[in-house]
């Protein structure tokens, strides 16, 4: 593993509560944030950082990802934990790996992401942040 590790959504929420210096970084696209919602970390007095891993609408890899992490207030080498979340826990693995390689972190991935994997009928929502009843808002 080339990043600090995986956390279930519930474990990620508890990790954020227990580590006041930790931040949640949502790496989905602007469209996903707008139409699906975002994790709500305001109850623990922290913003959820929104930094696309892939850009919308073209789906291209965000070449400014590392720069945008810095612009969001995180610095390589500061030792602050970053917890990455996406739709299903795949893009967030890549984001955690890239952040680790750039000196951020420790960096963690949220397994099952915000909406979870697809079921046998191709639907999401039975696993993930929202399915676990964790705080979220429609933006």
QUIQUIFEN-V995529 format. One record per helix or strand of 2 or more residues. SS is the DSSP state (~ for helix, > for strand). FROM is the first residue (numbers start at 1). TO is the last residue. If there is no record, write none. Layout:
SS:FROM:TO
SS:FROM:TO
This chain:
>:5:7
~:9:18
>:23:26
~:30:36
>:38:39
~:42:44
>:48:50
~:65:71
>:82:85
~:91:101
>:107:110
>:136:137
